[in-house]
Amino acid sequence: MFLSRRRFLIGMGSAGTALAMPSISRANAAANAYFDGFTEDNGFRYRRTNFDKIDSAWQRQMVKYFSDEPPGSVVVDTRNHFLYVTWENNTALRYGVGVGREGFKWYGRARIDRKALWPRWVPPPEMLKRQPDLPRRVEGGAANNPLGPRALYLYRDGADTGYRLHGTLEPWSIGRDVSSGCIRMFPEDIIDLYQRCPKGTRVLVLEHLGSSAG
């Protein structure tokens, strides 16, 4: 039987789709394994992290930590993907974080001068230039809002640096260089940090970790 080019291409397309579907299904299953149902929070809900899938190194824990920063300060070690809240007696509460990928790293001092509960996300102009298909605004609580349930805004000398401490929709990204400079945390951890850090909290991103000042 004569097979036209059109029918051949349609057939090839169908076969390609059929071959791709198992890979997509496996990828979705792998991603879904990082979640364990949903949790309600202030009228919204988020996907609860399945911490059985998370390396214990990235899970929130008290550790010995020597720092010159006063108790209650935030110190971010982006090389090792940790955020510390300093306590007395050379101890700290440590969180695993995702940090800026190559070309988006920064360092220096800042201060938390703004906090937001279920913040809306507005991608900065620089990000829109790189990814013009991004939405111009995503409302707080939306399923596709990358900030998650909380955001802490970092300021320097009274000016917004553009960097945030915030949640993530991708728990597998914690412990990696993945962001455009912001520090991302598990939803449960950013909620915990939000409660611990009042406005005015000092933040230090360690100098040896960045390629340029933010």
C-alpha positions as CSV (number, residue, x, y, z in Angstrom):
1,M,0.0,0.0,0.0
2,F,1.3,3.5,-0.9
3,L,2.0,5.5,2.2
4,S,1.9,9.3,1.6
5,R,4.5,11.6,3.2
6,R,1.7,13.3,5.2
7,R,0.4,10.0,6.6
8,F,4.0,8.9,7.3
9,L,4.7,12.1,9.3
10,I,1.5,11.8,11.2
11,G,2.4,8.3,12.1
12,M,5.8,9.2,13.2
13,G,4.4,12.0,15.3
14,S,2.0,9.7,17.0
15,A,4.8,7.2,17.6
16,G,7.0,9.9,19.1
17,T,4.3,11.0,21.4
18,A,3.7,7.5,22.5
19,L,7.4,7.0,23.2
20,A,7.6,10.4,25.1
21,M,4.6,9.7,27.4
22,P,6.3,7.1,29.6
23,S,9.3,9.4,30.1
24,I,6.9,12.3,31.1
25,S,5.0,9.9,33.4
26,R,8.2,8.8,35.1
27,A,9.4,12.4,35.5
28,N,6.0,13.4,37.1
29,A,6.1,10.4,39.4
30,A,9.6,11.2,40.5
31,A,8.6,14.8,41.3
32,N,5.4,13.8,43.1
33,A,7.4,11.6,45.4
34,Y,8.8,14.7,47.0
35,F,5.4,15.7,48.3
36,D,3.1,14.3,50.9
37,G,-0.4,15.7,50.6
38,F,-1.4,19.3,51.3
39,T,-1.4,21.6,54.3
40,E,-3.7,24.6,54.9
41,D,-2.2,27.9,55.9
42,N,-4.0,31.2,56.3
43,G,-6.7,30.5,53.8
44,F,-4.4,28.9,51.2
45,R,-2.7,25.5,50.9
46,Y,0.6,24.2,49.8
47,R,2.1,20.8,49.0
48,R,3.6,19.4,52.1
49,T,7.2,18.2,51.7
50,N,7.9,14.5,52.0
51,F,11.0,14.7,54.2
52,D,11.5,11.0,53.9
53,K,12.8,11.9,50.4
54,I,15.1,14.7,51.6
55,D,18.7,14.1,52.6
56,S,19.0,14.7,56.4
57,A,21.7,17.3,55.7
58,W,19.1,19.6,54.3
59,Q,16.6,19.2,57.1
60,R,16.2,21.8,59.7
61,Q,18.4,21.1,62.8
62,M,20.3,22.6,65.7
63,V,24.1,22.6,65.1
64,K,27.3,23.9,66.6
65,Y,28.2,27.1,64.7
66,F,30.9,29.6,65.4
67,S,30.1,33.1,64.1
68,D,30.9,36.7,65.0
69,E,27.3,37.7,64.2
70,P,25.1,38.5,67.2
71,P,22.4,36.0,68.2
72,G,19.3,36.3,66.0
73,S,21.3,37.1,62.9
74,V,20.9,35.2,59.6
75,V,24.0,33.9,57.9
76,V,23.9,32.3,54.4
77,D,26.6,29.9,53.3
78,T,25.9,29.5,49.6
79,R,28.9,27.3,48.9
80,N,27.5,24.6,51.3
81,H,23.8,25.5,50.8
82,F,23.0,26.3,54.4
83,L,21.2,29.2,56.1
84,Y,21.9,29.7,59.8
85,V,20.0,31.6,62.5
86,T,22.6,32.3,65.2
87,W,21.9,31.5,68.8
88,E,23.9,31.9,71.9
89,N,26.7,29.6,73.0
90,N,28.1,28.9,69.5
91,T,24.9,27.2,68.2
92,A,22.6,27.9,65.4
93,L,19.4,26.6,63.7
94,R,20.5,25.4,60.3
95,Y,18.3,25.1,57.2
96,G,19.1,23.6,53.8
97,V,18.7,26.1,51.0
98,G,18.9,26.5,47.2
99,V,21.0,29.4,46.0
100,G,22.0,31.4,42.9
101,R,23.4,29.5,40.0
102,E,26.6,30.7,38.2
103,G,26.4,34.3,37.2
104,F,23.7,35.1,39.8
105,K,25.6,34.7,43.0
106,W,26.1,37.7,45.3
107,Y,27.4,38.4,48.8
108,G,27.4,41.0,51.5
109,R,25.2,42.4,54.2
110,A,21.6,43.1,54.1
111,R,18.6,43.5,56.4
112,I,15.1,42.1,56.4
113,D,13.0,45.2,56.1
114,R,9.8,43.7,54.6
115,K,8.0,40.4,55.2
116,A,5.0,39.0,53.3
117,L,2.5,36.3,54.0
118,W,1.5,34.5,50.8
119,P,3.3,37.1,48.7
120,R,2.5,37.8,45.1
121,W,5.3,37.4,42.6
122,V,6.3,40.0,40.1
123,P,9.4,38.9,38.0
124,P,12.0,41.6,37.7
125,P,12.7,43.2,34.3
126,E,16.0,41.4,34.0
127,M,14.3,38.0,34.3
128,L,11.6,39.0,31.8
129,K,14.3,39.8,29.3
130,R,15.7,36.3,29.7
131,Q,12.3,34.6,29.9
132,P,9.8,36.8,28.0
133,D,7.1,34.1,28.3
134,L,6.9,34.5,32.1
135,P,3.6,35.9,33.5
136,R,3.9,39.5,34.6
137,R,2.4,38.8,38.0
138,V,1.3,35.8,39.9
139,E,-1.0,36.3,42.9
140,G,-0.1,35.0,46.3
141,G,-1.4,31.5,47.0
142,A,-1.6,30.6,43.3
143,A,-0.3,27.1,42.6
144,N,2.4,28.4,40.2
145,N,3.7,31.2,42.5
146,P,7.4,30.3,43.0
147,L,7.7,32.3,46.3
148,G,5.5,29.9,48.2
149,P,3.9,30.8,51.5
150,R,6.3,33.4,52.8
151,A,8.9,35.9,51.6
152,L,11.5,37.9,53.5
153,Y,12.8,40.9,51.5
154,L,16.4,41.9,51.7
155,Y,17.3,45.6,51.8
156,R,20.6,47.4,51.9
157,D,20.9,51.0,53.1
158,G,17.1,51.4,52.8
159,A,17.0,50.1,49.2
160,D,15.5,46.9,48.0
161,T,18.3,44.6,46.8
162,G,15.8,42.5,44.7
163,Y,16.8,39.4,46.6
164,R,14.5,37.4,48.8
165,L,14.4,34.5,51.2
166,H,11.3,32.5,50.1
167,G,9.7,29.1,49.6
168,T,9.9,26.8,46.6
169,L,7.7,24.6,44.5
170,E,10.7,22.3,43.8
171,P,11.9,20.7,47.1
172,W,14.4,18.6,45.1
173,S,16.2,21.9,44.3
174,I,17.3,22.5,47.9
175,G,21.1,21.9,48.2
176,R,21.7,23.1,44.6
177,D,22.7,26.2,42.7
178,V,19.4,26.9,40.9
179,S,18.0,30.3,41.5
180,S,18.5,33.8,40.0
181,G,20.1,35.0,43.2
182,C,17.3,34.5,45.8
183,I,17.6,32.0,48.6
184,R,14.9,29.3,48.4
185,M,13.8,27.1,51.2
186,F,11.3,24.3,51.9
187,P,7.8,25.8,52.5
188,E,7.8,24.5,56.0
189,D,11.2,26.1,56.7
190,I,10.4,29.6,55.3
191,I,7.3,29.6,57.5
192,D,9.5,28.7,60.5
193,L,12.1,31.4,59.5
194,Y,9.3,34.0,59.0
195,Q,8.2,33.5,62.6
196,R,11.8,33.8,64.0
197,C,13.0,36.9,62.1
198,P,11.4,40.2,62.8
199,K,11.9,43.2,60.5
200,G,15.4,44.6,61.1
201,T,17.0,41.2,61.3
202,R,20.6,41.3,60.1
203,V,21.6,39.1,57.1
204,L,25.1,38.2,56.0
205,V,25.8,36.3,52.8
206,L,29.4,35.1,53.2
207,E,31.8,36.9,50.9
208,H,33.8,34.0,49.6
209,L,30.7,32.5,48.0
210,G,29.8,35.2,45.5
211,S,31.1,36.2,42.1
212,S,29.9,39.8,42.4
213,A,28.3,42.1,44.9
214,G,24.6,42.3,44.7
